[in-house]
Amino acid sequence: MIEERIVLIRARSLDEAIKKGEIEAKKYASSPPHINPYGQKVITKYIRTTEAFEPFEDLTENKEVYSSTQLIPSAWSNKTITDRMLGLEYKNERQLRTMFLNRDFSGTVKKKN
């Protein structure tokens, strides 16, 4: 599973923002492994990708703070675009996501007989 995080950082330059963002991302990803409700070890790692941009307006409610664009074929349907950008929808997504939860906070999953 990939988690994309958007974090506001105060910096004097784009380079400083990237450096601070990388430090924050490494710190976030350095959390110790945890055990999921199935008894499996879950590891967090930073994939060494950081972006930054400067907002030119005050940050208030309903203001965009992040935007990413990709070129895509014009033949793609809206469903294809959604599936590619947001991932496929799984009927058992809640169960799949449980694989990454920390058992200390979410409990243990009872095995089916």
N, CA, C and O of each residue as an XYZ file, in Angstrom:
452
protein
N       0.855     -1.166      0.000
C       0.000      0.000      0.000
C       0.902      1.230      0.000
O       1.946      1.238      0.653
N       0.511      2.242     -0.714
C       1.265      3.501     -0.760
C       0.439      4.579     -0.078
O      -0.763      4.697     -0.313
N       1.087      5.352      0.757
C       0.432      6.496      1.387
C       1.081      7.752      0.842
O       2.289      7.942      0.985
N       0.300      8.599      0.229
C       0.785      9.895     -0.229
C       0.402     10.913      0.836
O      -0.771     11.060      1.179
N       1.406     11.612      1.353
C       1.161     12.572      2.419
C       1.413     13.975      1.899
O       2.338     14.208      1.120
N       0.585     14.900      2.337
C       0.747     16.316      2.017
C       0.972     17.034      3.331
O       0.105     17.040      4.205
N       2.149     17.644      3.465
C       2.535     18.282      4.710
C       2.913     19.728      4.414
O       3.690     19.996      3.496
N       2.365     20.661      5.191
C       2.720     22.067      5.024
C       4.011     22.352      5.772
O       4.145     22.019      6.949
N       4.957     22.971      5.082
C       6.267     23.279      5.659
C       6.585     24.734      5.379
O       6.399     25.219      4.263
N       7.064     25.423      6.396
C       7.489     26.810      6.212
C       8.970     26.797      5.841
O       9.791     26.216      6.550
N       9.305     27.449      4.713
C      10.696     27.494      4.242
C      10.932     28.799      3.497
O       9.989     29.458      3.058
N      12.196     29.161      3.361
C      12.563     30.398      2.666
C      12.799     30.193      1.180
O      12.846     31.159      0.419
N      12.951     28.926      0.755
C      13.198     28.631     -0.649
C      12.653     27.248     -0.972
O      12.333     26.470     -0.073
N      12.551     26.949     -2.257
C      12.089     25.635     -2.686
C      13.076     24.558     -2.225
O      12.667     23.492     -1.764
N      14.367     24.840     -2.350
C      15.379     23.871     -1.910
C      15.262     23.570     -0.421
O      15.357     22.416     -0.002
N      15.053     24.623      0.378
C      14.897     24.420      1.821
C      13.639     23.604      2.116
O      13.643     22.747      3.000
N      12.573     23.871      1.378
C      11.319     23.127      1.569
C      11.519     21.645      1.252
O      11.032     20.780      1.980
N      12.239     21.355      0.163
C      12.501     19.963     -0.205
C      13.327     19.287      0.896
O      13.013     18.174      1.318
N      14.370     19.958      1.353
C      15.218     19.376      2.405
C      14.412     19.103      3.671
O      14.528     18.033      4.269
N      13.591     20.078      4.078
C      12.758     19.887      5.266
C      11.736     18.770      5.039
O      11.459     17.983      5.944
N      11.180     18.706      3.831
C      10.219     17.656      3.500
C      10.852     16.276      3.549
O      10.248     15.320      4.035
N      12.076     16.181      3.039
C      12.781     14.896      3.079
C      13.063     14.471      4.516
O      12.913     13.299      4.862
N      13.467     15.416      5.344
C      13.723     15.112      6.761
C      12.445     14.621      7.436
O      12.459     13.630      8.166
N      11.336     15.327      7.183
C      10.055     14.955      7.792
C       9.616     13.571      7.299
O       9.141     12.753      8.086
N       9.777     13.311      5.994
C       9.364     12.021      5.422
C      10.198     10.878      6.007
O       9.661      9.822      6.342
N      11.494     11.089      6.126
C      12.365     10.053      6.700
C      11.986      9.784      8.154
O      11.956      8.636      8.599
N      11.697     10.854      8.884
C      11.292     10.702     10.287
C       9.985      9.919     10.377
O       9.859      9.003     11.190
N       9.007     10.286      9.533
C       7.709      9.616      9.529
C       7.874      8.129      9.195
O       7.261      7.265      9.823
N       8.719      7.851      8.187
C       8.893      6.471      7.726
C       9.785      5.647      8.651
O       9.856      4.426      8.520
N      10.461      6.306      9.578
C      11.368      5.575     10.463
C      10.660      4.970     11.670
O      11.304      4.420     12.563
N       9.351      5.072     11.693
C       8.634      4.476     12.821
C       8.943      2.979     12.847
O       9.090      2.353     11.797
N       9.038      2.418     14.027
C       9.391      0.995     14.108
C       8.303      0.125     13.482
O       7.132      0.506     13.461
N       8.692     -1.033     12.978
C       7.680     -1.948     12.427
C       6.628     -2.263     13.486
O       6.896     -2.228     14.687
N       5.436     -2.567     13.013
C       4.388     -2.970     13.948
C       3.772     -4.273     13.454
O       4.022     -4.702     12.328
N       2.982     -4.881     14.287
C       2.319     -6.137     13.954
C       0.863     -5.842     13.618
O       0.162     -5.188     14.390
N       0.409     -6.327     12.460
C      -0.980     -6.101     12.065
C      -1.897     -7.080     12.793
O      -1.422     -7.975     13.492
N      -3.218     -6.912     12.630
C      -4.152     -7.794     13.344
C      -4.016     -9.274     12.979
O      -4.559    -10.131     13.676
N      -3.292     -9.584     11.889
C      -3.094    -10.970     11.475
C      -1.782    -11.539     12.012
O      -1.426    -12.677     11.707
N      -1.050    -10.734     12.824
C       0.204    -11.201     13.383
C       1.397    -11.026     12.457
O       2.470    -11.564     12.730
N       1.230    -10.279     11.356
C       2.313    -10.061     10.401
C       3.018     -8.743     10.685
O       2.398     -7.788     11.153
N       4.314     -8.696     10.400
C       5.100     -7.485     10.594
C       4.859     -6.526      9.423
O       4.933     -6.932      8.263
N       4.569     -5.242      9.729
C       4.363     -4.204      8.726
C       5.508     -3.209      8.848
O       5.786     -2.699      9.934
N       6.167     -2.939      7.731
C       7.315     -2.036      7.695
C       6.950     -0.807      6.872
O       6.331     -0.929      5.815
N       7.334      0.384      7.352
C       7.121      1.632      6.622
C       8.451      2.059      6.027
O       9.479      2.017      6.701
N       8.434      2.477      4.744
C       9.672      2.969      4.156
C       9.394      4.177      3.269
O       8.345      4.282      2.634
N      10.348      5.064      3.248
C      10.301      6.284      2.428
C      10.829      5.919      1.042
O      11.932      5.386      0.921
N      10.052      6.203     -0.001
C      10.466      5.814     -1.348
C      11.256      6.905     -2.060
O      11.419      6.869     -3.280
N      11.747      7.876     -1.290
C      12.657      8.906     -1.767
C      12.041      9.784     -2.853
O      12.687     10.101     -3.851
N      10.803     10.165     -2.649
C      10.137     11.090     -3.552
C       9.535     12.219     -2.730
O       8.715     11.982     -1.844
N       9.945     13.450     -3.027
C       9.443     14.621     -2.310
C       9.175     15.725     -3.323
O       9.992     15.968     -4.211
N       8.046     16.384     -3.193
C       7.703     17.513     -4.048
C       7.439     18.723     -3.161
O       7.123     18.574     -1.980
N       7.567     19.908     -3.722
C       7.252     21.124     -2.988
C       6.738     22.179     -3.958
O       7.112     22.202     -5.131
N       5.888     23.039     -3.455
C       5.473     24.200     -4.234
C       5.122     25.313     -3.276
O       4.819     25.079     -2.106
N       5.168     26.523     -3.789
C       4.900     27.695     -2.964
C       3.474     28.170     -3.165
O       3.076     28.483     -4.288
N       2.698     28.228     -2.087
C       1.359     28.797     -2.218
C       1.484     30.326     -2.299
O       2.236     30.934     -1.538
N       0.758     30.922     -3.207
C       0.821     32.371     -3.373
C      -0.362     33.076     -2.726
O      -0.568     34.275     -2.916
N      -1.141     32.310     -1.954
C      -2.281     32.855     -1.235
C      -2.231     32.355      0.202
O      -1.548     31.375      0.499
N      -2.955     33.029      1.094
C      -3.067     32.524      2.454
C      -3.761     31.170      2.411
O      -4.686     30.960      1.626
N      -3.310     30.262      3.254
C      -3.916     28.940      3.290
C      -5.131     28.968      4.198
O      -5.010     29.105      5.416
N      -6.287     28.839      3.602
C      -7.542     28.809      4.337
C      -8.335     27.599      3.879
O      -7.905     26.866      2.988
N      -9.463     27.398      4.474
C     -10.314     26.261      4.143
C     -10.670     26.244      2.651
O     -10.882     27.292      2.041
N     -10.731     25.052      2.085
C     -11.091     24.814      0.685
C     -10.107     25.415     -0.309
O     -10.475     25.714     -1.445
N      -8.870     25.593      0.109
C      -7.822     26.045     -0.808
C      -6.987     24.834     -1.197
O      -6.637     24.015     -0.348
N      -6.677     24.724     -2.460
C      -5.835     23.631     -2.929
C      -4.416     23.831     -2.417
O      -3.832     24.902     -2.587
N      -3.865     22.800     -1.791
C      -2.495     22.892     -1.306
C      -1.575     21.923     -2.039
O      -0.364     21.932     -1.816
N      -2.124     21.102     -2.895
C      -1.314     20.153     -3.644
C      -1.979     19.866     -4.979
O      -3.202     19.752     -5.057
N      -1.185     19.749     -6.016
C      -1.694     19.406     -7.327
C      -0.630     18.628     -8.081
O       0.544     18.996     -8.049
N      -1.019     17.576     -8.746
C      -0.095     16.784     -9.535
C      -0.752     16.506    -10.882
O      -1.939     16.180    -10.931
N      -0.008     16.627    -11.967
C      -0.568     16.370    -13.291
C       0.221     15.280    -14.004
O       1.421     15.114    -13.784
N      -0.469     14.550    -14.852
C       0.144     13.507    -15.670
C      -0.471     13.577    -17.057
O      -1.662     13.855    -17.192
N       0.321     13.329    -18.083
C      -0.206     13.227    -19.437
C      -0.795     11.837    -19.617
O      -0.177     10.840    -19.244
N      -1.993     11.774    -20.190
C      -2.659     10.484    -20.385
C      -3.213     10.409    -21.805
O      -3.487     11.445    -22.410
N      -3.383      9.216    -22.343
C      -3.970      9.068    -23.680
C      -5.409      9.588    -23.719
O      -6.172      9.356    -22.781
N      -5.777     10.269    -24.763
C      -7.135     10.816    -24.881
C      -8.185      9.712    -24.994
O      -9.368      9.968    -24.773
N      -7.779      8.504    -25.331
C      -8.724      7.402    -25.482
C      -9.142      6.789    -24.145
O     -10.088      6.003    -24.104
N      -8.463      7.129    -23.060
C      -8.816      6.555    -21.769
C     -10.196      7.019    -21.327
O     -10.536      8.194    -21.462
N     -10.982      6.097    -20.802
C     -12.295      6.441    -20.245
C     -12.105      7.066    -18.861
O     -11.029      6.979    -18.268
N     -13.161      7.693    -18.362
C     -13.100      8.257    -17.010
C     -12.798      7.176    -15.975
O     -12.072      7.422    -15.012
N     -13.360      5.964    -16.174
C     -13.103      4.863    -15.247
C     -11.636      4.460    -15.284
O     -11.043      4.205    -14.236
N     -11.042      4.398    -16.466
C      -9.624      4.049    -16.576
C      -8.763      5.093    -15.872
O      -7.816      4.758    -15.162
N      -9.106      6.360    -16.079
C      -8.357      7.439    -15.422
C      -8.462      7.295    -13.906
O      -7.455      7.369    -13.202
N      -9.667      7.093    -13.410
C      -9.886      6.951    -11.969
C      -9.133      5.738    -11.423
O      -8.479      5.825    -10.383
N      -9.227      4.610    -12.127
C      -8.543      3.400    -11.678
C      -7.028      3.597    -11.638
O      -6.366      3.135    -10.709
N      -6.480      4.280    -12.640
C      -5.026      4.501    -12.698
C      -4.568      5.502    -11.639
O      -3.516      5.321    -11.024
N      -5.355      6.553    -11.427
C      -4.945      7.619    -10.501
C      -5.233      7.268     -9.036
O      -4.438      7.591     -8.153
N      -6.358      6.612     -8.782
C      -6.770      6.344     -7.405
C      -6.661      4.876     -7.015
O      -6.875      4.518     -5.856
N      -6.332      4.035     -7.978
C      -6.243      2.605     -7.704
C      -7.566      1.915     -7.960
O      -8.625      2.542     -7.966
N      -7.486      0.622     -8.169
C      -8.682     -0.172     -8.404
C      -9.504     -0.280     -7.128
O      -8.965     -0.245     -6.022
N     -10.794     -0.410     -7.294
C     -11.672     -0.599     -6.139
C     -11.802     -2.089     -5.890
O     -12.138     -2.857     -6.792
N     -11.535     -2.486     -4.669
C     -11.616     -3.895     -4.304
C     -12.828     -4.114     -3.424
O     -13.099     -3.322     -2.522
N     -13.564     -5.197     -3.684
C     -14.743     -5.485     -2.878
C     -14.347     -5.759     -1.429
O     -15.110     -5.459     -0.511
N     -13.167     -6.322     -1.221
C     -12.699     -6.639      0.133
C     -11.626     -5.650      0.595
O     -10.712     -6.018      1.333
N     -11.744     -4.389      0.151
C     -10.716     -3.391      0.451
C     -10.525     -3.189      1.952
O      -9.393     -3.056      2.417
N     -11.599     -3.167      2.699
C     -11.476     -2.967      4.149
C     -10.633     -4.076      4.767
O      -9.779     -3.821      5.616
N     -10.885     -5.314      4.330
C     -10.116     -6.451      4.835
C      -8.654     -6.335      4.392
O      -7.753     -6.599      5.189
N      -8.403     -5.949      3.150
C      -7.033     -5.798      2.661
C      -6.286     -4.717      3.431
O      -5.115     -4.895      3.768
N      -6.955     -3.589      3.715
C      -6.319     -2.505      4.453
C      -5.964     -2.916      5.877
O      -5.025     -2.383      6.468
N      -6.717     -3.864      6.423
C      -6.449     -4.350      7.763
C      -5.042     -4.939      7.859
O      -4.461     -4.995      8.943
N      -4.500     -5.377      6.725
C      -3.155     -5.953      6.692
C      -2.107     -4.948      7.165
O      -1.023     -5.353      7.585
N      -2.403     -3.645      7.108
C      -1.417     -2.620      7.421
C      -1.677     -1.923      8.762
O      -0.888     -1.080      9.187
N      -2.765     -2.269      9.413
C      -3.083     -1.667     10.703
C      -2.139     -2.167     11.792
O      -1.569     -3.253     11.687
N      -1.989     -1.382     12.810
C      -1.197     -1.772     13.960
C      -2.113     -2.508     14.933
O      -3.109     -1.956     15.400
N      -1.774     -3.737     15.231
C      -2.615     -4.558     16.110
C      -2.780     -3.929     17.482
O      -3.812     -4.110     18.129
N      -1.757     -3.179     17.940
C      -1.852     -2.538     19.253
C      -3.036     -1.574     19.323
O      -3.596     -1.360     20.398
N      -3.417     -0.997     18.193
C      -4.507     -0.024     18.172
C      -5.817     -0.605     17.648
O      -6.890     -0.093     17.967
N      -5.741     -1.665     16.848
C      -6.941     -2.165     16.175
C      -7.398     -3.526     16.638
O      -8.467     -3.978     16.228
N      -6.636     -4.196     17.473
C      -7.034     -5.506     17.957
C      -6.542     -6.634     17.060
O      -5.823     -6.404     16.088
N      -6.932     -7.832     17.396
C      -6.526     -9.009     16.648
C      -7.715     -9.516     15.835
O      -8.846     -9.535     16.321
N      -7.453     -9.922     14.606
C      -8.495    -10.476     13.755
C      -8.673    -11.942     14.109
O      -7.704    -12.698     14.175
N      -9.905    -12.335     14.334
C     -10.189    -13.741     14.648
C     -10.143    -14.542     13.355
O     -10.762    -14.174     12.356
N      -9.401    -15.638     13.391
C      -9.276    -16.503     12.215
C     -10.555    -17.310     12.053
O     -11.153    -17.767     13.027
N     -10.966    -17.478     10.776
C     -12.141    -18.301     10.478
C     -11.749    -19.760     10.544
O     -10.656    -20.141     10.125
N     -12.652    -20.579     11.075
C     -12.382    -22.032     11.152
C     -12.768    -22.716      9.877
O     -12.614    -23.932      9.758
